[in-house]
């Protein structure tokens, strides 16, 4: 595989997506600035999906990377509503076209469709590998059993599994992270800051907009349950002269074979996210954070 991926990436669900409510100025200007600044900061992993803004995110990313395509590791995802081989192949070429690339660095199944055998769903990924449209295959939201079935069906390593993983969402600790570490695979952690719940920005009375209105960690009960963890994050952040979000990200990416793809609403936030890769937690600090399981 030989892929070099930055431990902090940039998630782009918010690019052109109405769910976040960022508006046209963000999509037309800020999003491009974020992608350009990412490369300057050493962030090469840009993650998108055909379902984000119905292709709008891919198009925005495509415009942003056009001046330096080779500097980026572009990852996108197929929406497996009808994961038949001809459909996946067609969608793969459409994603490449929207991104403006000849090769997709990482093409991922966005989730397993339970109505179809995994072997059938993954088969066409092999065709795209053979044709050279795809450099690496990934999956998303797969259990370890599903991941192993997909690899067996593909007959080729599946580089990554993109899953919901953070200090508040710890299920990947059980099987996925150990498997990745033992087999040179990668866990891509999405929602690593839980849409702001792990930034210290939102309190019980804070106004939440867009997707944050339905985030369980940002509801009063969720904020109350996470309070002990947040207090520990604040304490460690003060010790490290860092932000709460940087400590939460550092906890994730200090683990071998784990990368994180936080989004960003502004360039300053992106810069803070990038700096988290250089933040070193002590073993005691890491273990203290790991011991909190509020949900």
C-alpha positions in Angstrom: 0.0 0.0 0.0 2.8 2.5 1.0 0.4 5.3 1.7 1.6 8.2 3.8 -1.3 9.8 5.6 -1.2 12.7 8.1 -2.5 11.7 11.5 -4.8 14.8 11.5 -6.9 15.1 8.4 -9.7 17.4 7.3 -13.3 16.1 7.3 -15.5 17.9 4.7 -19.1 16.9 5.5 -19.8 20.6 6.1 -18.6 21.6 2.5 -21.8 22.4 0.6 -24.0 20.6 3.1 -27.2 22.3 4.4 -27.1 20.3 7.6 -24.4 22.5 9.0 -26.0 25.8 8.1 -22.6 27.5 7.2 -24.0 29.1 4.1 -22.6 30.0 0.6 -19.7 32.1 1.8 -18.3 29.2 3.6 -18.7 26.8 0.6 -17.3 29.3 -1.9 -14.4 30.8 0.1 -13.7 29.4 3.5 -13.8 25.7 2.4 -11.1 26.4 -0.3 -9.0 28.3 2.2 -9.2 25.3 4.6 -8.0 22.8 2.0 -5.1 25.1 0.9 -4.0 25.8 4.5 -4.2 22.1 5.3 -1.3 21.3 3.0 0.7 24.2 4.4 0.2 22.7 7.9 1.3 19.2 6.8 -2.3 17.9 6.5 -2.6 15.8 3.4 -5.7 13.6 4.2 -8.8 15.3 2.9 -12.0 13.1 3.4 -15.2 13.6 1.6 -18.1 11.6 0.2 -20.5 11.6 -2.7 -23.4 12.1 -0.3 -22.1 15.2 1.3 -24.1 18.0 -0.3 -25.1 15.5 -3.0 -21.6 15.8 -4.6 -21.1 19.5 -3.7 -18.3 18.6 -1.2 -16.4 16.6 -3.8 -16.7 19.4 -6.3 -15.4 22.0 -3.7 -12.5 19.7 -2.8 -11.8 19.2 -6.5 -11.5 22.9 -7.1 -9.3 23.3 -4.0 -6.8 20.7 -4.8 -6.5 21.5 -8.5 -3.3 23.6 -8.1 -1.4 20.8 -6.2 -3.1 17.5 -6.8 -0.1 15.4 -5.8 0.2 17.0 -2.4 -3.1 15.6 -1.2 -4.3 12.1 -0.2 -7.9 12.3 -1.3 -10.5 10.0 0.2 -14.1 9.7 -0.7 -16.9 7.3 -0.1 -19.5 5.4 -2.2 -23.1 5.6 -0.9 -24.2 1.9 -1.0 -28.0 2.3 -1.4 -27.7 -0.1 -4.4 -24.2 -1.6 -4.1 -24.3 -3.6 -7.4 -21.0 -3.7 -9.2 -22.1 -1.6 -12.2 -23.5 1.0 -9.9 -20.4 1.2 -7.8 -18.1 1.4 -10.8 -20.2 4.2 -12.3 -20.2 6.2 -9.1 -16.5 5.7 -8.7 -15.9 7.4 -12.0 -18.4 10.2 -11.2 -16.6 10.9 -7.9 -13.2 11.0 -9.6 -14.7 13.5 -12.1 -16.1 15.7 -9.4 -12.8 15.6 -7.6 -11.0 16.3 -10.9 -8.6 13.4 -10.4 -7.4 10.5 -12.5 -7.0 8.3 -9.4 -8.8 8.3 -6.0 -6.3 7.7 -3.3 -8.8 6.0 -1.0 -12.3 4.8 -2.1 -14.5 3.7 0.8 -17.8 1.9 1.2 -19.7 4.4 3.4 -21.5 1.7 5.4 -22.4 -2.0 4.9 -25.8 -2.5 3.3 -27.4 -5.4 5.2 -29.6 -6.2 2.2 -26.7 -7.4 0.1 -23.9 -9.9 0.7 -20.6 -8.1 1.6 -18.8 -10.1 -1.0 -21.0 -8.7 -3.7 -20.8 -5.2 -2.4 -17.0 -5.2 -2.3 -16.3 -7.0 -5.6 -16.4 -4.0 -7.8 -13.8 -2.3 -5.7 -11.4 -4.9 -7.1 -12.3 -3.8 -10.6 -11.6 -0.2 -9.9 -8.2 -1.2 -8.4 -7.4 -3.2 -11.5 -8.3 -0.3 -13.7 -6.2 2.1 -11.7 -9.0 4.5 -10.8 -8.5 3.6 -7.1 -5.2 3.3 -5.3 -6.5 2.0 -2.0 -9.8 0.5 -0.8 -11.4 1.4 2.6 -14.6 0.7 4.4 -16.6 2.8 6.9 -18.8 1.9 9.8 -17.9 -1.8 9.4 -17.6 -4.2 12.4 -14.4 -6.3 12.5 -16.3 -9.3 11.2 -17.6 -7.3 8.3 -14.1 -5.9 7.6 -12.6 -9.3 7.5 -15.3 -10.6 5.2 -14.7 -7.7 2.9 -10.9 -8.3 2.8 -11.5 -12.0 2.0 -13.9 -11.2 -0.8 -11.6 -8.5 -2.2 -8.5 -10.6 -2.0 -6.6 -7.5 -1.3 -5.8 -5.5 1.9 -8.5 -3.0 2.8 -6.4 -0.1 4.1 -8.8 1.6 6.5 -12.0 1.5 8.4 -13.6 5.0 9.0 -15.6 4.8 12.2 -17.1 7.1 14.9 -14.4 7.3 17.5 -13.6 9.7 20.2 -13.2 10.0 24.0 -17.0 9.7 24.2 -17.5 7.0 21.6 -15.2 4.1 22.5 -16.5 1.0 20.8 -13.5 0.8 18.3 -11.3 0.2 21.3 -12.6 -3.3 21.7 -11.7 -4.9 18.3 -11.1 -2.4 15.5 -8.1 -0.5 16.9 -6.3 -3.7 18.0 -6.8 -5.3 14.6 -5.5 -2.2 12.7 -2.5 -2.0 14.9 -1.6 -5.7 14.5 -2.2 -5.7 10.8 -0.9 -2.4 9.4 -4.3 -1.1 8.8 -5.7 2.4 9.7 -8.6 3.5 11.8 -10.0 6.9 10.5 -11.8 8.5 13.4 -14.7 10.7 12.3 -16.5 13.0 14.7 -13.4 13.0 16.9 -14.6 16.1 18.7 -18.3 15.0 18.8 -19.4 18.1 16.8 -18.0 20.4 19.4 -18.9 18.5 22.6 -15.2 17.9 23.2 -14.1 21.5 22.7 -15.5 23.0 25.9 -17.3 25.5 23.8 -20.9 24.4 24.5 -22.7 24.6 27.9 -26.2 23.8 28.9 -27.5 27.1 27.7 -25.4 27.5 24.6 -27.3 27.8 21.3 -26.9 24.8 19.0 -27.7 25.0 15.3 -27.8 22.5 12.5 -26.8 18.9 13.3 -25.7 19.9 16.8 -29.3 20.3 17.8 -29.8 16.5 17.8 -26.3 15.6 19.3 -26.9 13.6 22.5 -23.7 14.9 24.0 -24.8 18.5 23.6 -28.2 18.0 25.3 -28.4 19.0 29.0 -28.3 15.4 30.2 -25.3 14.6 28.0 -23.4 17.7 29.1 -24.1 16.7 32.8 -22.8 13.1 32.1 -19.6 14.3 30.4 -18.8 17.0 33.0 -16.2 14.8 34.9 -14.3 14.1 31.6 -14.5 17.7 30.5 -13.0 18.8 33.9 -10.1 16.4 33.3 -9.6 17.7 29.8 -9.5 21.3 31.0 -7.0 20.4 33.7 -4.7 18.6 31.2 -5.1 21.4 28.7 -4.0 23.9 31.3 -0.9 21.8 32.1 0.0 21.5 28.5 -0.9 25.1 27.5 -3.2 23.7 24.9 -6.9 23.8 24.2 -9.4 21.2 25.3 -10.0 20.1 21.7 -6.2 19.6 21.1 -6.0 17.3 24.1 -9.0 15.3 22.9 -7.5 14.9 19.5 -4.0 14.1 20.8 -5.5 11.3 22.9 -6.8 9.7 19.7 -3.8 10.2 17.3 -1.2 9.3 19.9 -2.3 5.7 19.3 -0.5 3.8 16.5 -2.6 3.4 13.3 -5.2 5.9 14.3 -5.9 9.1 12.4 -8.6 11.7 13.0 -10.6 13.9 10.5 -12.1 16.8 12.4 -14.0 19.4 10.4 -13.3 23.1 10.8 -15.5 26.2 10.5 -12.5 28.5 10.2 -8.8 28.5 9.3 -7.9 29.2 12.9 -9.7 26.1 14.1 -7.9 24.1 11.4 -4.5 25.4 12.7 -5.4 24.4 16.2 -6.4 20.9 15.1 -3.2 20.5 13.2 -1.1 21.4 16.2 -2.7 18.6 18.3 -0.5 16.1 16.4 2.6 17.6 18.2 1.0 17.5 21.6 2.5 14.7 23.8 0.4 13.4 26.6 2.1 11.5 29.4 1.1 7.9 30.0 -0.7 8.9 33.1 -2.7 11.6 31.4 -3.6 9.3 28.5 -4.8 6.6 30.9 -6.7 9.0 33.0 -8.7 10.2 30.0 -9.2 6.6 28.8 -10.7 5.6 32.1 -13.7 8.0 31.6 -16.7 6.2 30.1 -19.7 8.5 30.6 -22.0 6.7 28.1 
